[in-house]
């Protein structure tokens, strides 16, 4: 449930039997997974480190209400434009969320270049 887009969480909370998944909800999920991989925390802030103790319905509500973690809250070190790319992918408003996979690819490539440049300086 942690990686679902708000629109999917809303349908799940309503116990819909036919939930439409599209590229925008998948991009949100990818952003959420990347956030988790980098920070070790879910992109949704459940107001507790023990997210397993939060009831399923409450998790859905936190996602719908956009209770978001950020790098500062998780203690993750900012790296290039990663956080802003993830924010674009995780935008709660579908109309403002990234809808172009080539933009994500270009953003990740830029971040990779920044990492290599920083490593070369050290």
Number of C-alpha atoms within 10 A of each C-alpha: 13 21 23 22 28 24 19 20 22 18 16 17 16 10 10 11 8 8 13 10 11 8 12 21 23 16 24 26 21 18 25 23 20 17 25 16 11 15 19 13 22 22 27 24 20 21 12 9 12 8 16 10 10 13 9 13 14 12 22 23 16 18 26 20 13 18 14 17 17 19 17 9 11 15 11 15 11 14 14 17 14 19 17 13 17 24 20 19 26 28 19 20 13 16 9 11 18 23 18 12 13 10 12 18 11 11 18 16 12 15 17 15 13 15 13 11 11 11 9 8 6 5
